[in-house]
Amino acid sequence: MADMLRNILMYAALPLWSLSGLADWWCHRRTGIERTSGIRESAFHMLLFAQMGLAGLAALLLEVNRLVLLLLALLFLLHEATTWFELRFVQPLRHISPTEQMVHSFMEIIPLAGIALLLGLHAGALTGLDMPGAPPWRLQSKIDPLPASYMLSALSGILVVNVLPLLEEFLRCWRTRRAVTATH
């Protein structure tokens, strides 16, 4: 059962979450956010990515204990609050299509499902039964780290599918803002 949960996290949840981010970037590109909500929305996207990127790195690199589970839950809630503020800002400025709304739902439910899968995988972390003698409230590198080949391909995929598109979006918004400012 543990292997199945771990495989779902590694080979389904993470890739689907990353692809959801790419689909969101595509939606933003189609609606031309550089001409509507602009660099402020793009900055929100970078903040949202940083919040969940930190959670993802914690899950990939750290031993899952009470502190890590609490950190993941807090980062998820912070991400939800940031999403709410972003949508409040964006909604009056540009159309958010049903497709984009569905993409957003995937970007929210997949990390929540990931936390639930981690809880299933590390249920003993809440009671301290997972790792007797291990500190439940300290950040600690994984005792049994994920394979280097997996980490390299996962992080490379995130770089290509998420980081580069986010940077492209920000630069596109920044260039448009400069061009508009220069003409006024």
N, C-alpha and C positions, 0 to 999 in steps of 0.2 A: 504494500500500500504506500509506504514512504517513497519508494522509487517512482511509482506512478504519479504521486503529487509533485515530486521534484521535477519529473519530466514534463508535466503539464506547465509548471512554472517556467522552466527553462526553454522548452521548445514550442509552446503554444502561447502562453500569456505574454511573455516578453516580446516575441516577434509581432504578435497581433497588436500589442500596445504601441510598439514602434511604428508599425504600418498605419495605425490610426492617426498618429502624429503627422505622418506624411500626407494622409488624406486631408487632414485639417489644413495643412499648408497649401495643398492644391485648392481647397475651397477658398482660402484667403486670396490666393493668386487669381482665381476666376472672378472674384468680386472686386478685385483691384483695390485692396485696402490702402495702397499707397496714395490713392486719390480721395479716400474717405476718412477713415479713422487714423490712418497713417502710422507714424513712428511710435505714437503712444500705445496703440494696440500691439504693435510688434514688440515693444518693450515688455508689455504684459506677457506676451507669449514666451519671451526669454525668461522672465521671472517664474512663470508656471513650469517651464522645462527645468529650471534650476531646482525648484522645490521637489519635483518628482524625480529628477536625476539624482539628487542627494538620497532620496528614499531608495531608489533602485540600487545605487552604489552600496548603501548600508546593507541591503538584503543580499547583494552579491558577495560582499567582502567581509561582513562581520558575523560573528557567532550570534544566532538568533536567541536572545534572552528577553527578559522583561523590558529592559531599557530599549533595546532595538525595536521590539513590538510597540512600545509607547512612542518612540520616535517616528516610526512608520505611521501610526495612527494620527499623531499630531501633524506631521507633514501632509497627510491626506486631507485633514480638516483645514489646514492652512491653504492648501491648493484649492479646495472647494470654496473657501471664502474669497480667495483671489479671483477665481473664475466668476463668482457672483459679481464682484466689483468690475471685472473686465466686461462682462456682458451688459451690465448697467451702463457703462461708458459707450460700448460699441453699438448696442441695439438702436439708438436714435440716429446713428451716423451711417449705417449701411444695412443692407438686407442680409439676414442670416437664414439661409435656405433650410428646408426640411432635411436635406442631405447633410448639411453642416451640423445641424442639431443632432442628427443621429450619430455622426462622427464624434461629437462632443460626448454623447452618452457612452460610447465605447471607451473614450479616453478617461471617463470617470469610473465606469464599472470595472474595467480590467484591473486597475490598481487595487480597488476594493476587494475584488475576487482574489487577487494575489495575496493580500493581507490575510484573507480567510484561509487560503491554501497554506500559507505559512503557519497560521494558528493550528491547522490540522496536522501539519508536519511537525510542529514543535509545541504541541499542547502542554507537554511537561515543563516548558519554559515558564509558564505562568505559576506553576506550583513548585518549581525548583527540582522536579523529578528528572528532567532531561539530562542535566549535567550535575550530578552531586558534587559539591565542593566548589563548583564554578560560581563566580560572583554574578548574581542575576541583574545587578544594576551597574555594570561596567562595560564599556565598549571594548571588544576583544576581537582580534582577527579570527577568521574561521579556523578551527582546529583541523578540519578536513576541507581545504579550499577546493573550489570548483576547478576543473581541468583548465590549464592555461590555454589550450586550443579553443575551448568554449568561450573563455573570457575575451580572448583576442577577437574571435569572430563576432561575439555579441557587441563588444564595444566598437569595433570597426563598423558593424551594421548601423549602430546608433549614430555614429559620426556621419556616415553617408546619408542615412535615411532621415535623420532628425536635425543634427547640429548644422550641417551644411545648408539645408533648406531654410532653417531659422535665420542663419547669417545672410543668406540671399534675400530673404524677406526684409530684414532690417536694413540692408544696404539699398534695396529698391525703394523702401520708404524714405530713407535718408536722402537719396539722390533726388527723389521727387520733391521732398521738402525744400532742398537747396535750390532746385530749379524754380519752384514757386516763389521762394523768398527773393531770388535774384531778379525775377520779372516784376516784382512790386517795388 
